[in-house]
Amino acid sequence: MIWRWWQEWRERRSALAEVADLSRHDEAVVMDQHLNPLYQAKQSIGRNDVESAAALWERARLLTPTAVLTSPDSLDILFGLKRYDEADTLMRERAKRFPRDRTYLIGLARGAEERGDLDEALKRWAVVRDRMMDSILGHHGCARCLMALHRLDEAEVQWDSAIQRIPDNPEAFMGRATISDYRKDWAASEVRWKHVAETYDFGPGFAFRARALIELDRIDEAESYLVEPANAYPGDLEIAITRSHLAERRGDLNAACERWLRVRAVRPDYRAGYEEGARRLFEAGRYADADAVLQTAIERFPEQPWPLINYARHAHDCQDWREAAARWAVLRDRFPDQSDGYTLAAEALRAMGQEAEAATLTMK
């Protein structure tokens, strides 16, 4: 009797082991495919396709539960879906399944930081710092939270501790430079950003050092300093913007117009490239070019009123009242909640002697 029970127990155990092995094998086969559901969910998050990402995430949990538990992509997917509680639950599941793997602590800290609970995030990053002595991520996380809480002195201590642990630490040096910016200690900012830019060959760092030089009223030095980085990093937005502001500061309108053109080429979806670029063209007397820039903006930003407002203001400031009234009418039609479409349109109509029409608009 006992022997039969023993045989049945062994057979059941063997069968369960085979099922588990088969499950692991099937999961490995799924994950080996380029378009496995976890990978697809991550790609959907990158495209801001939240609905697809949610469906793929559920499929991944069903087909590849071990990969979901161990992959760093899982947190990115859940953060993209704003499922912060589920991310915490996943990390606690991981802690139970792999008790010697302390990376779940990082996941818990990231989750609190992602959802904006900075006080809780700071506590969790402190745990990472104190329990994972072989990592500087805890120092980095504490410093970020402290900076966001405007506790700059404490944040600087964390960045300094991270540098003491690992001297080759670009994130910590950037953090210290940013703290100097917050304090408006431009002399320190200039030195610190110079170190970041030139030690780590970091494109935006050159722009940030130039901005500190501008604040120190070392305008010509800032201009010459950015010549080489502008050639080395033609696609860097910060350098392009800073050089545009430098041209304005130096009173070189033609250069400013060309440099804002460069900004638009680097980032076609960057509002200031159009708004500031059109303004500089208008100041330079290049009215048709300014209008052309804003017409492009109207097409690129159809859900935003500012391109139409600026476009109408151009005609208004040129005292082309008929054109201004027509452009204000388009603004009213597209964005009826914008007051300029009524008040400034009324002003244009009065300038043409159309008092009755102006009065009607004023009443709305």
C-alpha positions as a printed Julia matrix, in Angstrom:
364×3 Matrix{Float64}:
   0.0     0.0     0.0
   2.76    2.39    1.0
   4.79    1.35   -2.02
   1.85    2.07   -4.37
   1.39    5.52   -2.78
   5.13    6.13   -3.21
   4.98    5.15   -6.88
   1.94    7.35   -7.52
   3.61   10.29   -5.73
   6.77    9.88   -7.84
   4.73    9.65  -11.02
   2.78   12.81  -10.16
   6.01   14.64   -9.26
   7.63   13.53  -12.48
   4.6    14.62  -14.49
   4.55   18.04  -12.81
   8.26   18.49  -13.5
   7.72   17.62  -17.15
   4.88   20.16  -17.35
   7.09   22.8   -15.72
   9.94   22.0   -18.11
   7.55   22.17  -21.04
   6.2    25.5   -19.8
   9.72   26.91  -19.51
  10.54   25.56  -22.95
   7.4    27.12  -24.47
   8.14   30.47  -22.82
  11.7    30.4   -24.12
  10.4    29.72  -27.63
   7.98   32.66  -27.39
  10.63   35.02  -26.01
  13.08   33.97  -28.71
  10.74   35.39  -31.31
  11.54   38.96  -32.37
   7.91   40.01  -32.0
   7.23   38.43  -28.61
   4.41   40.17  -26.68
   6.72   41.79  -24.12
   8.85   43.34  -26.85
   5.76   44.45  -28.75
   4.27   46.03  -25.62
   7.48   48.0   -25.08
   7.4    49.19  -28.69
   3.75   50.25  -28.32
   4.64   52.31  -25.25
   7.34   54.0   -27.29
   4.68   54.96  -29.86
   2.27   56.12  -27.13
  -0.16   53.43  -28.26
  -1.44   52.7   -24.76
  -4.38   50.54  -25.83
  -2.2    48.12  -27.79
   0.43   48.11  -25.06
  -2.18   47.13  -22.45
  -3.46   44.23  -24.55
   0.06   43.0   -25.32
   1.03   43.27  -21.67
  -1.82   40.97  -20.67
  -0.76   38.53  -23.37
   2.83   38.64  -22.12
   1.71   37.92  -18.57
  -0.17   34.87  -19.82
   2.46   33.47  -22.18
   5.74   34.56  -20.6
   5.22   34.99  -16.82
   8.88   34.4   -15.92
  10.13   36.9   -18.48
   7.58   39.43  -17.24
   8.94   38.95  -13.73
  12.6    39.28  -14.7
  12.69   41.68  -17.67
  13.51   45.36  -17.05
  11.07   46.15  -19.87
   8.16   45.21  -17.6
   8.62   48.27  -15.41
   8.88   50.57  -18.43
   5.66   49.14  -19.81
   3.79   49.51  -16.51
   5.09   53.05  -16.03
   3.98   53.88  -19.56
   0.54   52.5   -18.68
   0.65   54.46  -15.37
  -0.02   51.24  -13.46
   2.19   52.1   -10.53
   0.47   49.84   -7.99
   0.81   46.91  -10.37
   4.51   47.73  -10.76
   4.94   47.6    -6.98
   3.1    44.27   -6.85
   5.31   42.87   -9.6
   8.45   43.89   -7.71
   7.21   42.25   -4.53
   6.43   39.09   -6.49
   9.99   39.22   -7.77
  11.33   39.58   -4.22
   9.48   36.41   -3.18
  10.58   34.46   -6.24
  14.2    35.62   -6.15
  14.95   36.61   -2.53
  18.7    37.04   -3.12
  18.18   39.43   -6.03
  17.85   42.92   -4.57
  17.16   44.7    -7.84
  13.47   44.7    -6.89
  14.41   47.5    -4.46
  15.39   49.65   -7.43
  12.07   48.86   -9.11
  10.12   49.91   -6.02
  12.06   53.17   -5.8
  11.6    53.89   -9.48
   7.87   53.29   -9.18
   7.43   55.86   -6.41
   9.54   58.37   -8.32
   7.61   57.79  -11.55
   4.25   58.39   -9.9
   5.57   61.62   -8.35
   5.51   60.51   -4.7
   8.88   62.11   -3.99
   8.88   61.63   -0.21
   8.21   57.9    -0.57
  10.68   57.66   -3.47
  13.37   59.29   -1.33
  12.8    56.7     1.42
  12.98   53.85   -1.07
  16.1    55.17   -2.79
  17.72   55.51    0.65
  17.04   51.79    1.16
  18.7    51.06   -2.2
  21.67   53.22   -1.2
  22.1    51.57    2.19
  21.45   47.95    1.17
  23.15   47.88   -2.23
  26.58   49.16   -1.29
  28.04   48.04   -4.62
  25.78   50.43   -6.56
  25.58   54.21   -6.87
  21.98   54.16   -8.11
  20.69   54.83   -4.6
  22.77   58.0    -4.36
  21.56   59.1    -7.78
  17.92   58.43   -6.93
  18.13   60.24   -3.58
  19.81   63.21   -5.25
  17.16   63.48   -7.98
  14.34   63.42   -5.42
  16.07   65.94   -3.17
  16.58   68.28   -6.12
  12.92   67.97   -7.06
  12.06   68.79   -3.44
  14.39   71.84   -3.65
  16.65   70.44   -0.93
  19.74   71.39   -2.87
  22.39   71.13   -0.16
  21.31   67.57    0.68
  21.19   66.67   -3.02
  24.74   67.91   -3.5
  25.92   65.68   -0.65
  24.42   62.68   -2.46
  26.05   63.61   -5.78
  29.4    64.09   -4.01
  29.06   60.69   -2.3
  28.35   59.06   -5.66
  31.48   60.67   -7.11
  33.54   59.45   -4.16
  32.36   55.92   -4.85
  32.82   56.11   -8.62
  34.83   59.14   -9.81
  33.95   58.52  -13.47
  30.32   59.49  -12.91
  28.82   61.82  -15.53
  25.3    61.84  -14.06
  26.61   63.04  -10.7
  28.71   65.78  -12.27
  25.68   66.91  -14.31
  23.62   66.95  -11.13
  26.15   69.17   -9.37
  26.24   71.53  -12.34
  22.46   71.73  -12.4
  22.43   72.6    -8.7
  24.74   75.53   -9.46
  22.27   76.65  -12.14
  19.39   76.47   -9.63
  21.4    78.58   -7.21
  22.32   81.01   -9.99
  25.94   80.53   -9.0
  27.08   81.11  -12.55
  30.79   81.05  -11.78
  30.42   77.52  -10.37
  28.09   76.53  -13.21
  30.63   77.64  -15.81
  33.37   75.5   -14.24
  31.16   72.48  -13.66
  29.55   72.42  -17.1
  32.96   72.86  -18.72
  34.09   69.71  -16.92
  30.99   67.77  -18.01
  31.17   68.94  -21.63
  34.86   68.39  -22.18
  35.37   65.29  -20.03
  32.36   63.36  -21.31
  32.03   64.94  -24.76
  28.44   65.84  -23.87
  26.87   68.12  -26.5
  24.32   69.96  -24.31
  27.03   70.56  -21.72
  28.74   72.97  -24.11
  25.51   74.93  -24.43
  24.99   75.0   -20.65
  28.51   76.29  -20.11
  27.89   78.97  -22.75
  24.69   80.0   -20.94
  26.67   80.43  -17.73
  29.15   82.59  -19.65
  26.23   84.69  -20.94
  24.99   85.19  -17.38
  28.51   86.27  -16.45
  28.32   88.8   -19.32
  31.14   87.06  -21.2
  29.17   87.18  -24.44
  32.0    87.08  -26.98
  33.63   84.19  -25.12
  30.37   82.26  -25.22
  30.0    82.91  -28.95
  33.5    81.7   -29.79
  33.21   78.74  -27.4
  30.23   77.3   -29.29
  31.71   77.51  -32.79
  33.43   74.12  -32.66
  30.66   72.26  -30.77
  28.1    73.59  -33.27
  30.04   71.86  -36.04
  30.67   68.73  -33.99
  27.03   68.37  -32.85
  24.92   69.75  -35.72
  21.8    68.02  -34.38
  22.04   69.24  -30.79
  19.0    71.34  -29.9
  20.51   73.05  -26.85
  23.49   74.31  -28.83
  21.24   75.53  -31.65
  18.96   77.41  -29.23
  21.84   78.94  -27.27
  23.52   80.2   -30.44
  20.22   81.78  -31.52
  19.95   83.64  -28.22
  23.59   84.66  -28.48
  22.99   86.26  -31.88
  20.05   88.18  -30.43
  22.13   89.27  -27.43
  24.82   90.54  -29.78
  22.25   92.41  -31.87
  22.93   90.38  -35.02
  19.39   89.92  -36.36
  20.46   88.26  -39.6
  22.44   85.63  -37.72
  19.55   85.15  -35.29
  17.16   84.49  -38.19
  19.48   81.89  -39.69
  20.09   80.23  -36.36
  16.38   79.92  -35.56
  16.06   78.32  -38.99
  18.64   75.8   -37.77
  16.59   75.18  -34.62
  13.55   74.36  -36.75
  15.6    71.95  -38.83
  16.9    70.19  -35.72
  13.49   69.98  -34.0
  10.54   70.59  -36.32
   8.11   70.16  -33.4
   9.76   72.8   -31.18
   7.44   75.76  -30.73
  10.07   78.45  -30.07
  11.77   77.66  -33.37
   8.73   79.1   -35.13
   7.59   81.7   -32.61
  11.0    83.22  -31.92
  12.17   82.68  -35.49
   9.17   84.53  -36.93
   9.61   87.33  -34.4
  13.24   87.86  -35.4
  12.31   87.84  -39.1
   9.59   90.42  -38.42
  12.06   92.61  -36.51
  14.45   92.34  -39.46
  11.72   93.61  -41.78
  11.37   90.27  -43.54
   7.58   90.22  -43.21
   6.84   87.69  -45.93
   9.42   85.27  -44.49
   7.96   85.73  -41.01
   4.46   84.97  -42.31
   5.77   81.89  -44.13
   7.25   80.53  -40.91
   3.95   81.02  -39.09
   1.97   79.47  -41.93
   4.13   76.38  -41.51
   3.45   76.49  -37.78
  -0.3    76.73  -38.39
  -0.12   73.5   -40.38
   2.2    71.76  -37.91
   0.3    72.75  -34.76
  -3.35   72.69  -35.87
  -4.7    72.22  -32.33
  -2.88   75.23  -30.87
  -3.99   78.88  -31.2
  -0.62   80.63  -30.89
   0.42   80.35  -34.6
  -2.83   81.97  -35.72
  -2.56   84.66  -33.03
   0.98   85.56  -34.06
   0.05   85.41  -37.74
  -2.8    87.88  -37.19
  -0.63   90.12  -35.02
   1.88   90.48  -37.85
  -0.75   92.03  -40.11
  -2.09   94.01  -37.15
   1.33   95.47  -36.26
   1.89   96.36  -39.92
  -1.46   98.18  -39.78
  -2.72   96.15  -42.7
  -6.17   96.36  -41.17
  -8.11   94.46  -43.81
  -5.69   91.54  -43.7
  -5.57   91.69  -39.91
  -9.36   91.56  -39.64
  -9.45   88.56  -41.96
  -6.8    86.74  -39.94
  -8.56   87.51  -36.63
 -11.73   86.09  -38.16
  -9.92   82.81  -38.88
  -8.75   82.72  -35.25
 -12.33   83.25  -34.01
 -13.59   80.51  -36.25
 -10.95   78.0   -35.14
 -10.59   79.07  -31.49
 -13.69   80.99  -30.37
 -12.42   81.16  -26.78
  -9.43   83.37  -27.66
 -10.17   86.97  -26.64
  -7.69   88.49  -29.12
  -9.92   87.29  -31.92
 -12.55   89.74  -30.71
 -10.75   92.68  -29.06
  -7.99   93.11  -31.63
 -10.35   92.34  -34.51
 -12.59   95.13  -33.23
  -9.58   97.44  -33.17
  -8.76   96.58  -36.79
 -12.38   97.13  -37.86
 -12.5   100.53  -36.14
  -9.3   101.52  -37.92
 -11.18  100.85  -41.18
 -14.17  102.89  -39.98
 -16.41   99.84  -39.47
 -17.72  100.85  -36.06
 -20.93   98.78  -36.19
 -19.06   95.56  -36.93
 -16.52   96.38  -34.22
 -19.28   96.97  -31.68
 -20.81   93.6   -32.48
 -17.52   91.86  -31.76
 -16.99   93.76  -28.54
 -20.34   92.57  -27.26
 -19.37   88.86  -27.57
